[in-house]
Protein backbone atom coordinates (compact mmCIF):
# COMPACT_ATOMS: atom_id res chain seq x y z
CA UNK A 1 0.00 0.00 0.00
CA UNK A 2 1.52 3.31 -1.05
CA UNK A 3 1.46 6.51 0.96
CA UNK A 4 -1.59 7.87 -0.89
CA UNK A 5 -3.60 4.70 -0.20
CA UNK A 6 -2.68 4.81 3.48
CA UNK A 7 -3.64 8.48 3.72
CA UNK A 8 -7.00 7.77 2.06
CA UNK A 9 -7.63 4.79 4.38
CA UNK A 10 -6.81 6.93 7.43
CA UNK A 11 -9.12 9.67 6.18
CA UNK A 12 -11.95 7.15 5.69
CA UNK A 13 -11.45 5.83 9.25
CA UNK A 14 -11.62 9.33 10.71
CA UNK A 15 -14.46 10.51 8.46
CA UNK A 16 -16.46 7.42 7.51
CA UNK A 17 -18.93 7.88 4.68
CA UNK A 18 -22.58 7.77 5.67
CA UNK A 19 -24.76 5.28 3.86
CA UNK A 20 -27.07 6.97 1.41
CA UNK A 21 -30.12 5.55 -0.28
CA UNK A 22 -32.54 6.84 -2.85
CA UNK A 23 -34.95 5.51 -5.38
CA UNK A 24 -33.10 7.20 -8.14
CA UNK A 25 -31.84 10.75 -8.27
CA UNK A 26 -30.92 10.06 -11.87
CA UNK A 27 -34.18 10.35 -13.77
CA UNK A 28 -34.58 6.69 -14.68
CA UNK A 29 -38.28 7.10 -15.53
CA UNK A 30 -39.07 3.78 -13.86
CA UNK A 31 -41.90 4.43 -11.46
CA UNK A 32 -44.78 2.22 -10.40
CA UNK A 33 -47.31 2.43 -7.58
CA UNK A 34 -47.41 -1.36 -7.17
CA UNK A 35 -44.99 -1.47 -4.22
CA UNK A 36 -47.14 1.03 -2.30
CA UNK A 37 -50.24 -1.03 -3.05
CA UNK A 38 -48.61 -4.25 -1.81
CA UNK A 39 -47.35 -2.48 1.31
CA UNK A 40 -50.82 -1.13 2.11
CA UNK A 41 -52.33 -4.57 1.60
CA UNK A 42 -49.67 -6.06 3.89
CA UNK A 43 -50.74 -3.64 6.64
CA UNK A 44 -54.30 -4.94 6.30
CA UNK A 45 -53.11 -8.54 6.47
CA UNK A 46 -51.06 -7.88 9.61
CA UNK A 47 -54.15 -6.37 11.27
CA UNK A 48 -56.10 -9.49 10.34
CA UNK A 49 -53.42 -11.74 11.80
CA UNK A 50 -53.25 -9.69 15.00
CA UNK A 51 -57.03 -9.81 15.42
CA UNK A 52 -57.10 -13.58 14.80
CA UNK A 53 -54.24 -14.37 17.16
CA UNK A 54 -55.71 -16.48 19.97
CA UNK A 55 -55.32 -15.21 23.50
CA UNK A 56 -52.50 -17.00 25.28
CA UNK A 57 -53.09 -19.54 28.00
CA UNK A 58 -51.66 -18.82 31.44
CA UNK A 59 -48.50 -20.84 30.89
CA UNK A 60 -45.21 -19.17 30.03
CA UNK A 61 -44.74 -20.98 26.72
CA UNK A 62 -48.16 -19.93 25.43
CA UNK A 63 -47.57 -16.30 26.46
CA UNK A 64 -44.12 -16.34 24.85
CA UNK A 65 -45.56 -17.67 21.57
CA UNK A 66 -48.24 -14.98 21.65
CA UNK A 67 -45.76 -12.18 22.32
CA UNK A 68 -43.44 -13.49 19.61
CA UNK A 69 -46.20 -13.64 16.99
CA UNK A 70 -47.68 -10.27 17.94
CA UNK A 71 -44.24 -8.64 17.88
CA UNK A 72 -43.55 -10.01 14.43
CA UNK A 73 -46.94 -8.84 13.08
CA UNK A 74 -46.48 -5.35 14.52
CA UNK A 75 -42.95 -5.13 13.13
CA UNK A 76 -44.08 -6.11 9.63
CA UNK A 77 -47.04 -3.72 9.84
CA UNK A 78 -44.75 -0.84 10.78
CA UNK A 79 -42.16 -1.67 8.11
CA UNK A 80 -44.77 -1.85 5.37
CA UNK A 81 -46.55 1.32 6.49
CA UNK A 82 -43.19 3.10 6.23
CA UNK A 83 -42.48 1.48 2.86
CA UNK A 84 -45.88 2.63 1.62
CA UNK A 85 -45.14 6.18 2.74
CA UNK A 86 -41.74 6.13 1.04
CA UNK A 87 -43.16 4.80 -2.23
CA UNK A 88 -45.97 7.38 -2.29
CA UNK A 89 -43.48 10.17 -1.58
CA UNK A 90 -41.19 8.93 -4.37
CA UNK A 91 -44.08 9.18 -6.82
CA UNK A 92 -45.00 12.60 -5.44
CA UNK A 93 -41.53 14.11 -5.44
CA UNK A 94 -39.90 12.38 -8.40
CA UNK A 95 -42.67 11.45 -10.83
CA UNK A 96 -45.64 13.81 -10.55
CA UNK A 97 -45.15 17.21 -12.17
CA UNK A 98 -47.14 20.50 -12.06
CA UNK A 99 -49.14 19.44 -15.13
CA UNK A 100 -50.32 16.36 -13.24
CA UNK A 101 -51.56 18.56 -10.40
CA UNK A 102 -53.53 20.58 -12.94
CA UNK A 103 -55.05 17.39 -14.34
CA UNK A 104 -55.69 15.86 -10.91
CA UNK A 105 -56.43 18.78 -8.55
CA UNK A 106 -56.95 16.46 -5.55
CA UNK A 107 -53.49 14.91 -5.96
CA UNK A 108 -51.64 17.09 -3.46
CA UNK A 109 -54.20 16.65 -0.68
CA UNK A 110 -54.57 12.93 -1.41
CA UNK A 111 -50.82 12.35 -1.14
CA UNK A 112 -50.73 14.35 2.09
CA UNK A 113 -53.67 12.41 3.54
CA UNK A 114 -52.13 9.11 2.41
CA UNK A 115 -48.85 9.79 4.18
CA UNK A 116 -50.82 10.78 7.29
CA UNK A 117 -52.67 7.46 7.07
CA UNK A 118 -49.33 5.66 6.87
CA UNK A 119 -48.41 7.26 10.18
CA UNK A 120 -51.79 6.44 11.70
CA UNK A 121 -51.62 2.74 10.81
CA UNK A 122 -48.14 2.60 12.35
CA UNK A 123 -49.41 4.14 15.59
CA UNK A 124 -52.67 2.21 15.94
CA UNK A 125 -54.53 -0.96 15.17
CA UNK A 126 -57.30 0.58 13.11
CA UNK A 127 -58.64 -1.57 10.28
CA UNK A 128 -60.73 1.30 8.92
CA UNK A 129 -57.59 3.44 8.56
CA UNK A 130 -55.79 0.54 6.86
CA UNK A 131 -58.63 0.14 4.36
CA UNK A 132 -58.61 3.90 3.77
CA UNK A 133 -54.87 3.68 3.14
CA UNK A 134 -55.31 1.03 0.46
CA UNK A 135 -58.16 3.02 -1.14
CA UNK A 136 -56.05 6.16 -1.14
CA UNK A 137 -53.01 4.40 -2.61
CA UNK A 138 -55.26 2.92 -5.30
CA UNK A 139 -56.56 6.40 -6.14
CA UNK A 140 -52.97 7.60 -6.55
CA UNK A 141 -52.27 4.53 -8.72
CA UNK A 142 -55.21 5.42 -10.97
CA UNK A 143 -53.91 8.96 -11.42
CA UNK A 144 -50.40 7.66 -12.01
CA UNK A 145 -51.49 5.36 -14.83
CA UNK A 146 -53.89 7.93 -16.28
CA UNK A 147 -51.02 10.45 -16.40
CA UNK A 148 -49.24 7.95 -18.65
CA UNK A 149 -52.29 7.68 -20.90
CA UNK A 150 -53.18 4.21 -19.62
CA UNK A 151 -56.66 3.02 -18.75
CA UNK A 152 -56.93 1.26 -15.41
CA UNK A 153 -59.07 -1.37 -13.83
CA UNK A 154 -59.71 -2.36 -10.24
CA UNK A 155 -59.50 -6.03 -9.63
CA UNK A 156 -59.40 -8.28 -6.57
CA UNK A 157 -55.91 -8.56 -5.14
CA UNK A 158 -56.23 -12.36 -4.97
CA UNK A 159 -54.48 -12.18 -1.59
CA UNK A 160 -55.76 -13.51 1.74
CA UNK A 161 -56.15 -9.93 2.93
CA UNK A 162 -58.71 -9.24 0.23
CA UNK A 163 -58.83 -5.73 -1.16
CA UNK A 164 -58.37 -4.47 -4.67
CA UNK A 165 -55.45 -3.44 -6.81
CA UNK A 166 -55.46 -0.86 -9.54
CA UNK A 167 -53.53 -1.91 -12.59
CA UNK A 168 -53.15 -0.64 -16.14
CA UNK A 169 -55.20 -2.29 -18.87
CA UNK A 170 -53.03 -3.84 -21.58
CA UNK A 171 -53.75 -2.23 -24.92
ABEGO torsion letter per residue (X at the ends): XBAAAAAAAAAAAABBBBBBBBABABBAGBBBAAAAAAAAAAAAAAAAAAAABBBBBABAAAAAAAAAAAAAAAAAAAAAAAAAAAAAAAAAAAABBAAAAAABAAAAAAAAAAAAAAAAAAABBBAAAAAAAAAAAAAAAAAAAAAAGBBBBBBBAGBAAEEBBBBBBBX
